[in-house]
């Protein structure tokens, strides 16, 4: 196992088996880590518990499986990085940083203490995988309706608290019933998956895509005003229009109608959704394959 600062070392269950001569520090850390299944809390607890033993100014935890980048403190000159795994399960990487170089005995102790973090991270990984499956539409691999309800409530609260914009796009595949009737439901499933992939290729990593039901999708655009949402909706519309689907010996194209709304100060979940949904149906009424802005009420 490498002991040099700024190099990656691996802490795995093999290390754990070799480190059973633990002391009271391990038990204290392990007990604290058993209190949560949240990655952010686990890393913060671990950092705070080992700070007296291994002083450090900051940390960065990365986990590609869940698109996590958790950091605290300031970037400094010296660091040590550990790739964490148990059996064949990758658990992300943890980097500690400080102004002075890490000593050999500190790295030895850190590797031993990291064994206390391995199994809590494994439990958090399994828990979050289960949540991800529960909140994912199996056909389109987008988020499902259940996750949309909780995500929208959370995003509205964050927008109000931080005075940030929030916009919503309602998206519906045009003439989807005709696709099912002409080509069959298997082709309809391909069309749904293709539409979802087109959306995911256009949106930003911070945006959230949900299958709302049937051939209808919703995109949540955090920190995005109405003008930005209209630009995004038009990009999605063009991406769908330019995409060709081959099925059997035939090819066909999809189009979609999109409705856009943006959060207002007095909005509830229901009012925000209703405006975006109404705008989408207006787009269909006006001929489909278009983006429609929410109607603005005019007081007279």
N, C-alpha and C positions, 0 to 999 in steps of 0.2 A: 504494500500500500504506500503510495507516494506521500511525502510529508512536506513538500515545498509549497510555500505560499503562492497563490495565484495559479496553481496547477489543480487539475481536477483529480480528486481521489474518489473512490467508490466505497460507500458504506452499505452493506447488504445484510441479509439474514446470516450469512456466513460469519461476518464480523460479530454479529450478535451472539452466535454460538461460542465464539472465542472470547467473549467478554463477560462471562457469568460471575466473575469475581468483582461484583459491583459494590459500591458503597452507598451510604445514606443519600448522597446527592441524586443518585439514579432513582431511588425510590420516591424521593420528593418530586422530581421532575416527572416521573412516570405517572404518579398519582394526579398531578395537575393536568397532564395531557389526556387523561381519561375523561375529562369533563366536557369535551366538545368534539364534534365531527366537522367543524368548519376549518378549512385550510388556514384562513387568515388568523383565526384565534390560536390554532396550534402553533404556528410559526412565532407569533408574538409571545405566547407563553414560554416556548422553548428559549427564545432570545432573552427574555427577562430573567428566567431561572438560571441561565448559565453565565449571565453578565458578570457576576462577582467572581466566578471561577476563571472565565476567559473574557476579559474586557474587550468590547468591540463597540465601534461607533455606529455601525449600520449593518443591515442585511438585505439580501434580495433572494426571494424564493420564486422559482419559475416552474410551471407545470404545463407542458404543451397540450396534454390531453384535455385540460379544462380551460385552456387559454388564460392561465393565471400568471400574473407578474406582481408579486406582493413585495413592497419595499418599505423601508423605514430608515431614517437617518440620512447622512450625507456620504457621498462617494469619497473615499480616501485612497491613499497610495497603495497600501498593502491589503491583500485579501487571501482567503483560502476558500476553495469551492469544492463541494461534495455532491456527486451524483448519488441519489438515494434509490435503492431498489430492494425488493423482497421477492425471493424466488424469481419468477420471470416478469414480475410487475414493476414497471418503472414508476417511481414516486416523485419525480421532479428533481431539482437541484437547489442547493442552499449555499449561498455565498455570504461569508462574514467579512467585514472590512474594518480597518482601523489605521491610525497614523503610524504605528510602530509594527515592525515585522513580527509575525507569530513565532514563538519559540517552539522548539521540538517537543518539549514536554507538554506544552499547551495543545499542540496538534494531536498528540497521543491521547490526552484527556478528552479533547473534543470528539475524536472518533469513537471513544468509548461512550460518551454522553449521547452522541447521535443515535446510538442503538436504542435509546429510550424513545426516540421520535419515529422509528421505522414502523412499528405496528400501529400506533395511532394514525399515521399517514395512510397505512394500508386500509384501516377501517374507514377513514374519511373518503378514500378513493372508491371503495366498494359502495359506500352509502351514496356518494354523488353520482356514481354510475347508475345506480338504481333509480335515483331521482331523474337523471337524464333520460332514461328509458321511459319512465312514467310520463314525462313531459314532452316526449318526442313522437311525432306522427311517423309510424313505421314505413309508410309508402314514400313520402316526400323527404323524409329526414329533416323536416323543419320542426319548430316547436308546435305543440298542439293547442287546442282551445283552452284546456285547463291551465296551461302555463301562461297563456295570453292574459287571462283574467287577473292573475296575481302580478304579472309583470307590468301591466298597464296601471294597476293601482299603485305599485311601487314607483313607477316612473312619474306619475302625476304628483305624488308626494315629494319626490326629489326635485321636480321642476318648480313647484311652489316654494319649497324650502330654500332652494338655491337661486331663484329667479332666473331659471333657464327656460329656453324654448323647448317645446315638445310637439311633434307633428305625427300624424297617422295617415297611412295610405291604405285604402281598401281596394283590393284587386280581384277581378273576376274574369275568368276565361270566357270569351265570347262563343256562343253557339256550342257549348260543351255537350249538350244533349245530342246534337247532330253527330258529333264525333262518336259518341257511344253507340248511337243507333246505326251509323254507317259502318264503323269499323269494329265495334264490339268493345266490351268493358276492359279487356286487356290493353287495347290501344288507348282507351281513356286513361288508364293508370299511367301509361307511358307519357301521355300528354301532361298529366298532372306533375309527374316527376320532372319532365323537361321544363315546364313553367317554373317550378320551384328552383331548379338549377339556374335558370336564366336570372331569376331575382337575386339569388345568392351571389352570382358573379358580378352583379352591378352594385349592390349595397356595400356599405362600409362595415368593417369588423365590429363597430360599436352599435350597428343597427340590428334589430331583431325581427326575424321572419316567422310568421305563424300560419299554419293552415287553419282557417277559421271554420271551415265546414264545406263539404262538397268540393266545388271548383273555386272556392273563394279563399283568398289569402289576405293577411294584414301585415303591414310593415310598420314597426315603431321606430321613429327617427328621433333619438335623444339629442338635445342641444341643437335643434334644427328649426328654423322659422319657416313660415309658409312659403316664402320664395325658394328656399333651399329644398323644401319638400316637393314643390312643383317641378323643379329641375330633376330631382331624383326620380319622380314618377314618370317623367317623359323619357328618361334614359331607360327605365324598365320597359315602358311601352315599346320603344324602338327595338330593344333587345329581343323582346318576344316576337315582334313583327318580322324581324330579319332571321328568325330561327326556323329551319325546316325540319320536319319530322318524317322519317321514312318508316313505313309499316307495311310488311309484305312487299308487294310489287308497286305500292303507291306511296306518294309523298303528299304532305299537306302542311300548311302553315297555321299557326295560332295567332290570334289577336286577343287583346284584353282591354277592358274598360277599368279606369282607375279613378277613385275619388279621394280628394285630399282635404284634410282639416288640420287646424293647429289649435293648441290648448289656449283657452282664454281663462281669465282670472276666476270667473264664476262657474267654470265647467265642473261637471261630475263625470264619472266614467261613462254613464249612459248618454249624456249630451254630446260628449266628444265623439263617441262611436256613431251616434245617430247622424251627426253632420257628415262624417266621412262616408257612411253607408248611403245616405241620401245623395251625396255628390256622385257616388259610383253609379247609382241607378239613373241619375240625370245623364251621365256619360253614355249609358246604354240607350236611353230614350233619344239622344241626339245623334245616334247612328253607330255607336260602339267604336272600339279602337281609338279611344281618346282619353285625355286626362281632364277631369272636371274639378274645379275649385269649389269648396263649400259655398253655399249661398250666404250672403251677408244681409242680415236683417237691417232695413232702413226705417228709422223712426220718423214719422211725419206729424 
